[in-house]
């Protein structure tokens, strides 16, 4: 492959994060992308466990996304999935990063990866810029933009967009409670993990099985829709892009709205949020999020309480996995303990919702 000149920033060995710039440049030449040296490299951070690099080549800016160095069993498939979804969304009204090119072969960099166009925006989990920080009305419309983006996602026709086989439709509702309970049990295999202390798991799982909706309409589900996985415009409340599509699948899009509600601070301020954002004053209430979604989506919201319980249950178990890996020395201990506390809060919220319904 042709040699690629390298000008580095912030890091001295990009091979240490799993990106051989010479191989990457050669592959970009094969894709007939802009040529020349790779310059102005930055590693983007913000909570993701994946490796995300921004760089410039031939006068164009790119963002590369690849799995972490210590890949999980499905990491490469997750990258292929993300690239496939972004490609399918190109003609939709869903805000998303523009896919430039993808490589599903693991021979080049040791993993699947893709290139996307940079998004001019900010992640609220990293702090609010001045106009958003000082304007509560702008924050209100930021929240409405979140609900509106979830509604736009619910309108995607998965069969027309070519995503109809992204997930298994048969038995989707029936397998949810058991699937995630098995996931929780699997954490026992990690060394030093003391076992789950999550409360109410059995009670919530039994309620989910007893109260399943009688029907559902398949659609595209982001699978991890919350404030840490979006980028907002730097100048206003517009949602510029939904990011991190690795959990996308076929399911009921009401789960995305429910996931947003599960991660949204409770109106009484008693629930620990997954994504602390300050200042919070001005952001919509959960009821206002639901109303906004209902205005923009064609979905029947009658089953939303069931999906809220499922979202709290599933997300709590997913977050407990990070805590279990932290106990085993495979993730940051401080982050693991914080997410464990959020998981406890989510299962408490699920139990409260069960009692109300």
Buried (B, 14 or more C-beta within 10 A) or exposed (E): BEEBEBEBEEBEEBEEBBBBBBBBBBBBBEEEBEEBBBBBBBBBEBEBBBBBBBBBBEEEEBBBBBBBEEBEEEBBBBBBBBBBBBBBBEEBEBBBBBBBBBBBEBEBBBBBBBBBBBBEBBBBBEEBBEEBEEBEEBBBBBBBBBBBBBBBBBBBEBEEBEBBEBBEBEEBBEEBBEEBBEBBEEBEEBEEBEEBEBBBBEBBBEBBEEEBBEEBEBBBBBBBBBBBBBBBBBEBBBBBBBBBBBBBBBBBBBBBBBBBBBBBBBEEEEBBBBBEBEEEEBBBBBEBBBBBBBEBBEBEBEBBBBBBBBBBBBBBBBBBBBBBBBBBEEBEEEBBEBBBEBBBBBBBBBBBBBEEE
